[in-house]
């Protein structure tokens, strides 16, 4: 078995912490701008009425209807007008949480 090549370069020194080189993104371009986003409705059918429905959710254009329905129903947080409506919000929330944990744990 051949060793795999890491997808990122890392360098860790006690004074500077972990550094990760850019690999999947381009300098000066927000990763969200690399994706074509579309608004659609997330609907999971039920017997008499939808088991779940949220109109106007935003996802990359290459996501399947099934993926959109599952993510919207399981991972969008909030209620009413404060409920998340875009995958961008989920990604940002999770990335901020990981960063916060990293900073707290140094």
C-alpha positions as CSV (number, residue, x, y, z in Angstrom):
1,X,0.0,0.0,0.0
2,X,1.4,3.4,-1.0
3,X,1.3,6.3,1.4
4,X,-1.3,8.9,0.6
5,X,-0.4,12.5,-0.1
6,X,-1.9,14.9,2.4
7,X,-4.4,17.4,0.9
8,X,-3.0,20.3,3.1
9,X,0.4,21.2,4.3
10,X,0.6,21.8,8.0
11,X,3.3,23.3,10.2
12,X,3.1,23.4,13.9
13,X,5.4,25.3,16.2
14,X,4.7,26.1,19.9
15,X,4.8,29.9,19.3
16,X,2.6,30.1,16.2
17,X,0.2,27.2,16.5
18,X,-1.2,25.2,13.6
19,X,-1.0,26.7,10.2
20,X,-2.9,25.2,7.2
21,X,-2.0,26.2,3.7
22,X,-4.8,27.1,1.2
23,X,-5.8,24.1,-1.0
24,X,-9.4,24.1,-2.0
25,X,-10.0,27.9,-2.1
26,X,-8.6,30.8,-4.0
27,X,-7.1,33.9,-2.4
28,X,-9.4,36.9,-2.7
29,X,-12.5,34.8,-3.7
30,X,-15.0,33.7,-1.1
31,X,-15.7,30.0,-1.4
32,X,-19.4,30.7,-1.5
33,X,-18.8,32.7,-4.7
34,X,-17.3,29.5,-6.4
35,X,-20.8,27.8,-6.2
36,X,-24.0,28.5,-8.2
37,X,-26.7,28.8,-5.6
38,X,-30.4,28.3,-6.3
39,X,-33.6,28.8,-4.3
40,X,-36.0,26.0,-4.1
41,X,-38.6,24.4,-1.8
42,X,-37.9,21.6,0.6
43,X,-40.9,19.3,0.8
44,X,-41.1,15.8,2.4
45,X,-44.4,14.3,1.5
46,X,-46.7,12.9,4.2
47,X,-50.0,11.0,4.0
48,X,-52.4,13.9,4.1
49,X,-50.1,16.9,4.1
50,X,-46.3,17.4,3.9
51,X,-44.4,15.9,6.8
52,X,-42.0,18.8,6.3
53,X,-42.1,21.9,4.2
54,X,-39.9,25.0,3.9
55,X,-40.2,27.3,0.9
56,X,-37.3,29.4,-0.5
57,X,-34.3,27.4,0.8
58,X,-31.0,28.0,-0.8
59,X,-28.6,25.3,-1.9
60,X,-25.9,24.7,-4.5
61,X,-27.4,23.8,-7.9
62,X,-25.8,20.4,-7.9
63,X,-27.6,19.2,-4.7
64,X,-30.3,16.5,-5.2
65,X,-33.8,17.1,-4.1
66,X,-33.3,14.3,-1.5
67,X,-30.2,16.0,-0.1
68,X,-32.0,19.4,0.1
69,X,-35.0,17.9,1.9
70,X,-32.9,16.0,4.4
71,X,-30.6,18.9,5.2
72,X,-33.4,21.5,5.5
73,X,-35.5,19.2,7.7
74,X,-32.7,18.0,10.0
75,X,-30.0,20.7,10.2
76,X,-31.6,24.1,9.7
77,X,-31.8,25.7,13.1
78,X,-34.3,28.2,14.5
79,X,-38.0,28.8,14.3
80,X,-40.3,31.1,12.4
81,X,-38.7,34.0,10.6
82,X,-35.4,33.3,12.4
83,X,-35.0,29.8,11.0
84,X,-32.0,29.2,8.7
85,X,-32.9,29.2,5.0
86,X,-29.5,28.5,3.3
87,X,-26.8,25.9,3.4
88,X,-24.4,28.9,3.6
89,X,-25.8,29.5,7.1
90,X,-25.2,26.0,8.2
91,X,-21.6,25.9,6.9
92,X,-20.8,29.3,8.5
93,X,-22.3,28.1,11.8
94,X,-20.3,24.9,11.9
95,X,-17.0,26.6,10.7
96,X,-17.4,29.3,13.4
97,X,-18.0,26.6,16.1
98,X,-14.8,24.7,15.0
99,X,-12.8,27.9,15.1
100,X,-14.2,28.8,18.5
101,X,-13.3,25.4,19.9
102,X,-9.8,25.6,18.4
103,X,-9.2,29.0,19.9
104,X,-10.5,28.0,23.3
105,X,-8.3,24.8,23.3
106,X,-5.4,26.6,21.8
